[in-house]
Amino acid sequence: MVKRFFLILTLLLGFAHADVYETNCVACHKELPVSIDKYFYRYLLKYSSEGAVKEAMKRYLKAPSKENSIMPEAFISRFGVKAPTTLSDTELKRALELYWEKYKVFGKLK
């Protein structure tokens, strides 16, 4: 009985967090002229590894600034720096995991 409860709870929590990326990231980025995957590739080129990319993105999203942005000066001049995220650490971690899984190139290249 207890195992079933935890299984159901885990599934419900998983579904609750499944939309965090679409709702909180994609919704805003579709208003910009640069598609969301381009940010990922910029981070990947600069930071290389999964851990380093996620850490750099987390650092920027929690405290965005011109200095820690990966975007060119012209982009920042035109669109500015985003507001800090309102996501909790758990939600932000989940959003970054979903983002990584969607755009990672590792294991997809032939």
C-alpha positions as semicolon CSV with decimal commas, in nm:
position;residue;x (nm);y (nm);z (nm)
1;M;0,000;0,000;0,000
2;V;0,276;0,244;0,096
3;K;0,471;0,156;-0,220
4;R;0,168;0,234;-0,435
5;F;0,120;0,566;-0,259
6;F;0,481;0,670;-0,326
7;L;0,458;0,553;-0,685
8;I;0,143;0,759;-0,745
9;L;0,293;1,059;-0,565
10;T;0,612;1,036;-0,773
11;L;0,412;1,018;-1,096
12;L;0,194;1,314;-0,998
13;L;0,494;1,526;-0,905
14;G;0,664;1,429;-1,230
15;F;0,362;1,541;-1,432
16;A;0,334;1,861;-1,231
17;H;0,690;1,958;-1,324
18;A;0,673;1,837;-1,684
19;D;0,539;2,169;-1,812
20;V;0,783;2,394;-1,623
21;Y;1,008;2,431;-1,928
22;E;0,727;2,491;-2,180
23;T;0,534;2,726;-1,952
24;N;0,821;2,929;-1,812
25;C;1,089;2,921;-2,080
26;V;0,941;2,859;-2,422
27;A;0,647;3,092;-2,363
28;C;0,876;3,397;-2,327
29;H;1,142;3,296;-2,577
30;K;0,898;3,263;-2,864
31;E;0,861;3,642;-2,846
32;L;1,230;3,688;-2,933
33;P;1,380;3,673;-3,283
34;V;1,638;3,412;-3,175
35;S;1,498;3,063;-3,127
36;I;1,554;2,902;-2,788
37;D;1,783;2,631;-2,927
38;K;2,036;2,896;-3,035
39;Y;2,096;2,992;-2,671
40;F;2,164;2,628;-2,593
41;Y;2,427;2,601;-2,867
42;R;2,597;2,920;-2,752
43;Y;2,619;2,780;-2,398
44;L;2,742;2,446;-2,529
45;L;3,017;2,610;-2,736
46;K;3,136;2,814;-2,440
47;Y;3,098;2,565;-2,153
48;S;3,115;2,222;-2,328
49;S;2,991;1,982;-2,059
50;E;2,641;1,918;-1,929
51;G;2,731;2,022;-1,574
52;A;2,908;2,342;-1,681
53;V;2,627;2,441;-1,920
54;K;2,356;2,388;-1,659
55;E;2,554;2,571;-1,391
56;A;2,621;2,871;-1,619
57;M;2,256;2,886;-1,722
58;K;2,140;2,860;-1,362
59;R;2,380;3,137;-1,256
60;Y;2,255;3,364;-1,534
61;L;1,886;3,291;-1,478
62;K;1,910;3,360;-1,105
63;A;2,110;3,682;-1,146
64;P;2,106;3,798;-1,508
65;S;2,362;4,058;-1,605
66;K;2,537;4,185;-1,912
67;E;2,864;4,043;-1,776
68;N;2,742;3,685;-1,740
69;S;2,535;3,675;-2,058
70;I;2,644;3,464;-2,356
71;M;2,463;3,690;-2,599
72;P;2,647;3,950;-2,811
73;E;2,651;4,316;-2,710
74;A;2,418;4,411;-2,998
75;F;2,153;4,164;-2,878
76;I;2,170;4,294;-2,521
77;S;2,156;4,655;-2,641
78;R;1,844;4,580;-2,843
79;F;1,656;4,348;-2,606
80;G;1,816;4,410;-2,269
81;V;1,887;4,161;-1,993
82;K;1,603;3,944;-1,871
83;A;1,455;3,970;-1,523
84;P;1,573;3,713;-1,267
85;T;1,379;3,389;-1,270
86;T;1,090;3,341;-1,031
87;L;1,124;2,963;-1,048
88;S;1,219;2,775;-0,734
89;D;1,553;2,593;-0,738
90;T;1,367;2,265;-0,796
91;E;1,166;2,406;-1,086
92;L;1,473;2,568;-1,239
93;K;1,669;2,244;-1,213
94;R;1,383;2,057;-1,384
95;A;1,351;2,318;-1,660
96;L;1,725;2,299;-1,729
97;E;1,711;1,918;-1,737
98;L;1,427;1,927;-1,989
99;Y;1,609;2,190;-2,196
100;W;1,928;1,982;-2,195
101;E;1,745;1,666;-2,299
102;K;1,566;1,843;-2,581
103;Y;1,872;2,003;-2,743
104;K;2,176;1,798;-2,640
105;V;2,383;1,673;-2,930
106;F;2,571;1,404;-2,741
107;G;2,458;1,059;-2,849
108;K;2,262;1,205;-3,143
109;L;2,547;1,262;-3,386
110;K;2,621;0,987;-3,638
